[in-house]
Amino acid sequence: MSGSVLFDAPGPRALARQRIYTVLAGVLLVASVVWVVVRLEQNGQFEYQKWEPFVSPVYIEAILVDGVLETLKMAFSAILLAVGFGVVFGIGKLSEHAWARWPCWAVVEFWRAVPVLLAMIFIWNLLGTDKDSSPYWAVVLALMLYNGAVLAEVFRAGINAVPKGQAEAAYALGMRKTQVMLTILLPQAVKIMLPALISQCVVALKDTALGYVVLAPGLTYVARLIYSNPQFGQNQIPTVFVVGTIYIILNLILTAIATWVQKRFVGEKKVLEVSMVGEDDPSARAPR
Amino acid sequence: MELFWEHREAIALAFAYTVLLFLFAGIGSMVLGTVLAAMRVGPIPVLRWAGTLYVHLVRNTPLVIVIIFFRIAAPKIDLKFNFVDVVIPTGVGDVRLNNIFTACVVGLTIYTAAFVCEALRSGVNAVPLGQAEAARAIGLPFSGVMTQVVLPQAFRATIPPLANVQIALLKNTTVAGALGVAEAFVRMRLLIKNNPAELWTLFIGFALIFVILVEVLSFISHRLERRVRVS
């Protein structure tokens, strides 16, 4: 491979050696795949009975409607709410007033550091564990809080990434703070942070699987129904395989969209970098 | 507050599980992630593809699914971890590292390794090509190029993303709780169940302990970063 920082362009001897390694590695990989397949076969994982739910229309419909659709619904409600949360607290963190900046900072830091599951169980109990709708909202609200806190950071970084001259020029024209933020900074920042926003959608989509714990609807719920049904003879492996594949496909689609948006709107510039938890000190970050 | 004092031993035990999960999976994911990163930046195309495939598959699968695989599905094909059974006696109860614990550690390791690999790879990619070319031009051998020029710079660029990955791992250990390890999340759920009136106190208390743990990790990473910083 040319252009690697690690290696010089290989000469004839290195090339010969690399060819040997390639063959060895290839054989090893193929052998391990074969071993896995044989192992699955020996344990009867390819029996029709175990795969039956994934070829019978009733179950396919259940997987698509109760599984994929519910999961997507949860993910998108969570992201929509999280964007709202993120805008409010992201702008709050940039406020000139310490009384607004500090609470926003505390809220964002808190929700970024708390595991989503803890928040989920808390909200589930808060809403009442006996109500039918509470698992759904527990997942959505917990994901809103976590992703919203992350997005607040993204928004802040995005607004800070807008060239300084833009705000200065707007102030020079006599615009008010709100006007500068809404008409000058935010529209430009949105463009910069779109890819980061879509990557966060991938995180939210993956985290909906945590709904497993609060018995929320979605793919993991359908999966549990299928593999605990004795009729299919303990088909945990096929179920995990199918559900995993569905998640992977959904996420790859989202990632492809993010890449496209990055190319289309942002160009080859670097993806926005977001600071980690506990990194910033709001007092040190005076507003412009 | 007295609720925490009353259950302090059980809570400490639960967090011992959390920390153990984090340590084992952290070390495991660093080792596996380094191997994967080496595969992905190495000169052998087959290994590069394999590494890329691994990262793309694992990164896009929810952690719950990965752990469910090792906890619930794998035993069906006789992939069990029954050979592990370590009991660490403490004054307030045993810490049992059994097959369930191991399955969760393996799941966390497999999952986190993909992210560690990407963090390391981004570090290597952050080193400008000219650095290695200049090092070769002044006659440094391969080992010199690596140890004197490329790796120190790569390592420096790697610390913040690696710290982020490990912080995420610490938070992800709660998922192991959902699948049978008696760690902090399980303890909180139990306490909430037994004391529904104390919901807010319990949640904020447990959350703050997690915040403290995360801040400790973040602090360590900052010290490391400052130590290796140039200028």
HADDOCK unambig.tbl for C-alpha pairs under 7 A between the chains (distance, minus, plus):
assign (segid A and resid 1 and name CA) (segid B and resid 43 and name CA) 6.19 0.50 0.50
assign (segid A and resid 4 and name CA) (segid B and resid 129 and name CA) 6.98 0.50 0.50
assign (segid A and resid 5 and name CA) (segid B and resid 129 and name CA) 4.89 0.50 0.50
assign (segid A and resid 5 and name CA) (segid B and resid 132 and name CA) 5.65 0.50 0.50
assign (segid A and resid 18 and name CA) (segid B and resid 44 and name CA) 6.34 0.50 0.50
assign (segid A and resid 21 and name CA) (segid B and resid 44 and name CA) 6.99 0.50 0.50
assign (segid A and resid 22 and name CA) (segid B and resid 44 and name CA) 5.70 0.50 0.50
assign (segid A and resid 22 and name CA) (segid B and resid 45 and name CA) 6.97 0.50 0.50
assign (segid A and resid 22 and name CA) (segid B and resid 46 and name CA) 6.07 0.50 0.50
assign (segid A and resid 25 and name CA) (segid B and resid 46 and name CA) 6.76 0.50 0.50
assign (segid A and resid 25 and name CA) (segid B and resid 47 and name CA) 6.70 0.50 0.50
assign (segid A and resid 26 and name CA) (segid B and resid 46 and name CA) 6.17 0.50 0.50
assign (segid A and resid 40 and name CA) (segid B and resid 77 and name CA) 6.67 0.50 0.50
assign (segid A and resid 43 and name CA) (segid B and resid 77 and name CA) 5.73 0.50 0.50
assign (segid A and resid 110 and name CA) (segid B and resid 211 and name CA) 6.82 0.50 0.50
assign (segid A and resid 113 and name CA) (segid B and resid 210 and name CA) 6.86 0.50 0.50
assign (segid A and resid 113 and name CA) (segid B and resid 211 and name CA) 5.27 0.50 0.50
assign (segid A and resid 113 and name CA) (segid B and resid 214 and name CA) 6.38 0.50 0.50
assign (segid A and resid 114 and name CA) (segid B and resid 207 and name CA) 5.58 0.50 0.50
assign (segid A and resid 114 and name CA) (segid B and resid 210 and name CA) 6.16 0.50 0.50
assign (segid A and resid 114 and name CA) (segid B and resid 211 and name CA) 6.27 0.50 0.50
assign (segid A and resid 115 and name CA) (segid B and resid 171 and name CA) 4.85 0.50 0.50
assign (segid A and resid 115 and name CA) (segid B and resid 172 and name CA) 6.91 0.50 0.50
assign (segid A and resid 117 and name CA) (segid B and resid 174 and name CA) 6.73 0.50 0.50
assign (segid A and resid 118 and name CA) (segid B and resid 185 and name CA) 6.41 0.50 0.50
assign (segid A and resid 122 and name CA) (segid B and resid 203 and name CA) 6.39 0.50 0.50
assign (segid A and resid 206 and name CA) (segid B and resid 61 and name CA) 6.85 0.50 0.50
assign (segid A and resid 206 and name CA) (segid B and resid 62 and name CA) 4.75 0.50 0.50
assign (segid A and resid 207 and name CA) (segid B and resid 62 and name CA) 6.57 0.50 0.50
assign (segid A and resid 209 and name CA) (segid B and resid 62 and name CA) 6.39 0.50 0.50
assign (segid A and resid 209 and name CA) (segid B and resid 64 and name CA) 6.35 0.50 0.50
assign (segid A and resid 210 and name CA) (segid B and resid 64 and name CA) 6.42 0.50 0.50
assign (segid A and resid 213 and name CA) (segid B and resid 178 and name CA) 6.24 0.50 0.50
assign (segid A and resid 236 and name CA) (segid B and resid 72 and name CA) 6.90 0.50 0.50
assign (segid A and resid 236 and name CA) (segid B and resid 73 and name CA) 4.77 0.50 0.50
assign (segid A and resid 237 and name CA) (segid B and resid 73 and name CA) 5.00 0.50 0.50
assign (segid A and resid 240 and name CA) (segid B and resid 65 and name CA) 6.66 0.50 0.50
assign (segid A and resid 240 and name CA) (segid B and resid 69 and name CA) 6.37 0.50 0.50
assign (segid A and resid 244 and name CA) (segid B and resid 61 and name CA) 5.83 0.50 0.50
assign (segid A and resid 244 and name CA) (segid B and resid 65 and name CA) 6.59 0.50 0.50
assign (segid A and resid 247 and name CA) (segid B and resid 60 and name CA) 6.80 0.50 0.50
assign (segid A and resid 247 and name CA) (segid B and resid 61 and name CA) 6.00 0.50 0.50
assign (segid A and resid 248 and name CA) (segid B and resid 57 and name CA) 6.62 0.50 0.50
assign (segid A and resid 248 and name CA) (segid B and resid 60 and name CA) 4.94 0.50 0.50
assign (segid A and resid 248 and name CA) (segid B and resid 61 and name CA) 5.65 0.50 0.50
assign (segid A and resid 251 and name CA) (segid B and resid 60 and name CA) 5.84 0.50 0.50
assign (segid A and resid 276 and name CA) (segid B and resid 164 and name CA) 6.35 0.50 0.50
assign (segid A and resid 278 and name CA) (segid B and resid 215 and name CA) 6.17 0.50 0.50
assign (segid A and resid 278 and name CA) (segid B and resid 218 and name CA) 6.56 0.50 0.50
